[in-house]
Amino acid sequence: VQLVESGGGLVQAGGSLGLSCAASGNTFSIRSMGWYRQAPGNQRELVATISGVAGTNYADSVKGRFTISRDNAKNTVHLQMNSLKPEDTAVYYCSALADYGTRNYWGQGTQVTVSS
């Protein structure tokens, strides 16, 4: 499975950004997709996930501000980020739990910077 992210960039606090991730390869084996982020000096953390079985799951820090959605026909996942805060600044990574749930794949990451 290959994951290619797009979107991201620089935005002022309170603004919005959208991230998209396109999956290719053995997409039939994907069980869930999601977004993680990693700020400098921090560990990679969950932002949101989506699956047909479990639905959506969000980190407490983004609930009510971020929305994850998935287009199964296009094998894409989208993260809409509203009311952005400087602490949302990080590299955002797309992930896919694939190979029928046995392996996690990662995109190359895209930078999101929120200025105060």
C-alpha distance (Angstrom), angle and dihedral (degrees) to the residues before:
residue distance angle dihedral
V1 . . .
Q2 3.79 . .
L3 3.79 122.9 .
V4 3.80 124.8 -160.5
E5 3.79 119.5 -172.2
S6 3.78 128.6 -157.8
G7 3.75 134.7 -179.8
G8 3.75 127.7 44.3
G9 3.77 126.6 112.7
L10 3.78 137.4 131.2
V11 3.79 123.7 -32.1
Q12 3.78 136.6 162.4
A13 3.78 121.1 -109.9
G14 3.78 110.6 -81.6
G15 3.77 92.4 29.5
S16 3.80 131.8 113.9
L17 3.77 137.1 -118.8
G18 3.78 135.0 176.9
L19 3.78 128.1 -145.2
S20 3.78 125.0 -162.8
C21 3.78 131.4 -168.0
A22 3.79 125.7 -166.4
A23 3.78 119.7 -158.7
S24 3.79 125.0 -154.9
G25 3.76 136.8 172.3
N26 3.79 119.8 41.0
T27 3.79 93.6 8.9
F28 3.79 92.0 153.4
S29 3.80 87.9 72.6
I30 3.80 94.8 56.5
R31 3.81 112.9 115.9
S32 3.79 99.6 175.6
M33 3.79 141.0 -3.6
G34 3.73 132.2 -155.3
W35 3.76 152.2 149.8
Y36 3.78 129.5 -102.1
R37 3.78 129.6 179.4
Q38 3.77 138.0 -154.6
A39 3.77 125.5 -161.9
P40 3.83 121.5 -163.9
G41 3.78 110.3 -75.9
N42 3.79 92.9 9.1
Q43 3.76 134.4 101.3
R44 3.77 121.0 -107.4
E45 3.79 109.0 -89.9
L46 3.76 137.2 -166.0
V47 3.79 117.0 -100.3
A48 3.80 103.2 171.2
T49 3.78 141.4 -30.4
I50 3.77 134.9 -163.5
S51 3.79 132.4 -164.1
G52 3.75 138.3 160.6
V53 3.79 92.0 -116.8
A54 3.78 104.6 38.3
G55 3.79 99.3 29.4
T56 3.79 116.1 -149.9
N57 3.79 130.4 -18.3
Y58 3.80 127.2 -171.8
A59 3.75 137.0 -170.2
D60 3.79 110.4 -111.7
S61 3.80 89.9 -118.8
V62 3.82 92.8 63.4
K63 3.80 102.6 34.4
G64 3.77 111.4 127.3
R65 3.81 92.3 15.4
F66 3.80 105.4 59.6
T67 3.79 128.2 52.0
I68 3.79 125.5 -165.6
S69 3.78 121.2 -158.8
R70 3.77 136.2 171.7
D71 3.79 134.1 -149.8
N72 3.78 104.9 -156.6
A73 3.79 93.4 -173.7
K74 3.81 90.9 58.2
N75 3.81 96.2 32.6
T76 3.76 91.0 -126.5
V77 3.78 135.1 133.4
H78 3.77 124.3 -158.5
L79 3.79 131.6 -160.2
Q80 3.79 116.1 -160.2
M81 3.78 110.7 -162.8
N82 3.79 119.0 -164.7
S83 3.79 132.8 174.0
L84 3.77 90.0 23.2
K85 3.78 119.8 -160.4
P86 3.81 130.5 -157.7
E87 3.80 88.2 -110.8
D88 3.81 88.7 63.5
T89 3.80 87.9 70.0
A90 3.79 108.3 120.2
V91 3.77 145.6 105.8
Y92 3.79 106.8 -78.4
Y93 3.79 119.1 -146.6
C94 3.77 128.0 -162.7
S95 3.78 114.9 -140.0
A96 3.77 136.3 -169.3
L97 3.77 127.1 -166.3
A98 3.78 99.4 -146.4
D99 3.77 143.8 151.2
Y100 3.81 85.6 76.2
G101 3.76 92.2 -54.7
T102 3.79 99.1 -46.8
R103 3.78 103.4 102.4
N104 3.80 137.5 38.1
Y105 3.79 118.8 -142.1
W106 3.80 126.0 -161.7
G107 3.78 136.9 -154.4
Q108 3.78 122.7 -134.1
G109 3.80 93.7 -99.2
T110 3.78 132.7 -114.1
Q111 3.79 126.8 -133.1
V112 3.79 120.7 -119.0
T113 3.79 115.8 -172.5
V114 3.80 122.3 -175.9
S115 3.78 115.7 -167.5
S116 3.79 122.3 -153.4
